[in-house]
Amino acid sequence: MSKAPQRVIHVGVGVFGRRWCTEFLKTNIADGTIEVVAVVDRNSENLEIGRKALGLPPERAFTDAAAAMAAFPADFCTVAVTPAHHEEVIDAAIAHGLDVLCEKPIADTMAATLRIEKKVREAGRKMAVTMSHRYDQDKQTLRRVVGSGVLGRINAIGMRFQGDMRQHMAWSALFRHEMEHPLLIEGSIHHMDIIADLAGAPCASVTATTWRPDWAEYKGDTDAIVTLGFDNGVRAVYEGSCSNAVGLNTFYKEYIRVDGELGTAILNHRDLELFVRQDIWRQQHQEGSGQKIPLLQQPKWINHWLIERFAEWRAGGKPLESEVSANVQTSAIIFAAIESQRTGLPVRLGPFIQSFSPEKT
């Protein structure tokens, strides 16, 4: 006997929120995973776009999330508003007994991040963050290779993101051009999440330098170099830019190199290759000449898959790796990088997180 679709209220029909309405939610509506019972956006034009995309009648479109939750019983809400407004939507969801699947980051500050995690935990709700890039086909294949042990003990990870989004409004939404750290908060959070997952241990320390070239039409820093150390001894270096002259390794086409005791795996433009150490003297290879690894195959990836995974978790399945308590560390890496840039010093992640604990306020 098939299970009934889980009822969803979707909040946020901005630039990326429209993709939720036209793509991610619709995939899971089509196969019976969910049904959307209401849509919410404060902007009436956006709201109408979302309502039509989801095929909802006017009475199921709201400008206030709490009103929608009070009017139509639901199982969980999906949240695609800007980070500064996450907490108020999550508060409403908790008040109405809903679980939450939320766009990254958890919140726009470290203090708000920990407040949200505490509220969700104490309310006994389920919440996960849509770290969509980690759940993409190529990254999951690399994760499988690393987890197989073929590389042996991991020594170091290198990751490069180079996007050409330097012009005003080139990165879709105005708020990114007006915030202090658009690259780290809106882009690098995905990349740090991937690095930490591949490292296989909690992050211990973060050192970062960030800047904005003169040609970048942003208020905040568009470029960064971040070094990370992990509890198991793995080190990582991240290079990121959304103001590059050309998009060499942009979103979904990043460069990732994982160096291990027994080999190296390289993911570049969604092509994955493996180099395994042989018992010969001073072997040398060239990128592009390694063993080609085919990508994993399944019907859904990124947010399409995350919605399904979240519904399965709610039905008694395995928790998502990006559930809110675990995802606190990903957010902490980003806010620690911002703190390192401010002070010019390395930041120890454990004490940094503890300094924002809600129990201290």
NORHUUR-V253536 format. One record per backbone hydrogen bond with DSSP energy under -0.5 kcal/mol. CO is the residue of the C=O (numbers start at 1). NH is the residue of the N-H. E is the energy in kcal/mol with one decimal. If there is no record, write none. Layout:
co	nh	e
CO	NH	E
CO	NH	E
//
This chain:
co	nh	e
6	35	-2.3
7	75	-2.3
7	76	-2.0
8	10	-0.5
8	37	-2.8
8	38	-1.0
9	78	-1.9
10	12	-0.5
10	40	-2.3
11	80	-3.3
14	18	-1.8
15	19	-0.6
16	19	-0.7
16	20	-1.3
17	21	-1.6
18	22	-2.7
19	23	-2.4
19	24	-1.5
20	25	-2.7
20	26	-0.5
23	27	-2.2
24	28	-1.2
25	29	-1.9
26	30	-2.5
27	31	-1.1
28	33	-1.6
28	34	-1.8
29	32	-1.4
33	6	-2.2
35	8	-2.7
35	37	-0.6
38	10	-2.2
39	62	-2.5
40	12	-3.3
42	44	-0.6
43	47	-2.7
44	48	-1.9
45	49	-1.8
46	50	-2.5
47	51	-2.6
48	52	-2.3
49	53	-2.3
50	54	-1.9
51	55	-0.6
51	56	-2.5
52	55	-0.7
57	60	-2.1
58	61	-1.7
60	39	-2.3
62	41	-2.2
64	68	-1.8
65	69	-2.3
66	70	-2.0
67	71	-1.8
68	72	-2.2
75	99	-1.9
76	9	-1.6
77	101	-2.6
78	11	-3.1
78	80	-0.5
79	103	-2.6
82	85	-2.3
83	86	-1.5
83	108	-0.5
85	89	-1.3
86	90	-2.7
87	91	-2.7
88	92	-1.7
89	93	-2.3
90	94	-2.6
91	95	-2.3
92	96	-1.5
93	98	-3.1
94	97	-1.5
99	77	-2.3
100	102	-0.5
100	128	-2.0
101	79	-2.2
102	130	-2.8
109	113	-1.9
110	114	-2.1
111	115	-2.0
112	116	-2.5
113	117	-2.1
114	118	-2.1
115	119	-2.5
116	120	-2.6
117	121	-2.4
118	122	-2.7
119	123	-1.9
120	124	-0.7
120	125	-1.9
121	124	-0.9
126	100	-2.6
127	324	-2.6
128	102	-2.7
129	131	-2.2
130	104	-0.5
130	132	-2.4
131	134	-0.9
131	135	-0.9
133	136	-1.5
135	302	-1.8
136	140	-2.4
137	141	-1.6
138	142	-2.1
139	143	-2.5
140	144	-2.0
141	145	-2.1
142	146	-2.7
143	147	-2.7
144	148	-1.2
145	149	-0.5
145	150	-0.7
146	149	-1.1
149	152	-1.4
151	262	-2.8
151	263	-0.8
153	261	-2.2
155	235	-1.6
156	259	-2.8
157	237	-2.2
158	257	-3.0
159	239	-2.5
160	255	-2.2
161	241	-1.4
162	249	-1.1
163	165	-1.0
163	244	-2.0
166	217	-2.9
167	170	-2.3
169	172	-0.8
171	173	-2.9
173	176	-0.8
173	177	-0.7
174	177	-1.1
174	178	-0.7
175	178	-0.7
175	179	-1.0
177	219	-2.2
179	182	-0.5
179	220	-0.7
180	221	-2.1
181	185	-2.2
182	186	-2.1
182	187	-0.6
183	187	-1.9
183	188	-3.4
184	189	-1.1
187	190	-1.4
187	191	-0.9
188	192	-3.3
189	193	-1.6
190	194	-1.9
191	195	-2.5
192	196	-2.7
193	197	-1.9
194	198	-2.4
195	199	-2.4
196	200	-1.5
196	201	-0.7
202	231	-2.7
204	349	-2.3
205	229	-2.1
206	347	-2.7
207	227	-2.9
209	225	-2.3
211	222	-1.1
211	223	-2.3
213	216	-1.8
215	217	-0.6
216	218	-1.8
221	183	-1.4
222	242	-1.8
223	211	-2.1
224	240	-2.7
225	209	-2.1
226	238	-3.0
227	207	-2.4
228	236	-2.2
229	204	-3.2
229	205	-1.7
230	233	-2.3
234	230	-2.2
235	157	-1.9
236	228	-2.5
237	159	-2.2
238	226	-2.4
239	161	-2.6
240	224	-2.5
241	163	-3.2
242	165	-1.5
246	248	-1.3
249	162	-2.2
250	253	-2.6
253	269	-0.7
254	256	-0.5
254	269	-0.7
255	160	-2.6
256	267	-3.2
257	158	-2.7
257	259	-0.6
258	260	-0.5
258	265	-2.3
259	155	-3.0
259	156	-1.7
262	277	-3.1
263	260	-3.3
264	275	-2.9
265	258	-2.8
266	268	-0.5
266	273	-2.4
267	256	-2.8
268	271	-1.8
271	268	-2.4
272	293	-2.8
273	266	-2.5
274	291	-2.7
275	264	-2.5
278	280	-2.3
280	283	-0.5
286	289	-2.2
291	274	-2.1
292	294	-0.6
293	272	-0.5
301	304	-1.1
301	305	-1.2
302	305	-0.6
302	306	-2.2
303	307	-2.2
304	308	-1.2
305	309	-3.0
306	310	-2.7
307	311	-2.3
308	312	-2.2
309	313	-2.4
310	314	-2.5
311	315	-1.4
312	317	-2.8
313	316	-1.8
320	323	-1.6
322	129	-2.3
323	326	-0.6
323	327	-2.4
324	328	-1.0
326	329	-1.2
327	331	-2.0
328	332	-2.6
329	333	-2.2
330	334	-1.4
331	335	-2.4
332	336	-2.6
333	337	-1.9
334	338	-2.0
335	339	-2.0
336	340	-2.6
337	341	-2.2
338	342	-1.9
339	343	-2.3
340	344	-2.8
340	345	-0.5
347	206	-2.1
347	349	-0.5
348	352	-1.8
349	353	-2.7
350	354	-2.4
351	355	-1.8
353	356	-1.6
354	357	-1.6
357	360	-2.0
358	361	-1.2
//
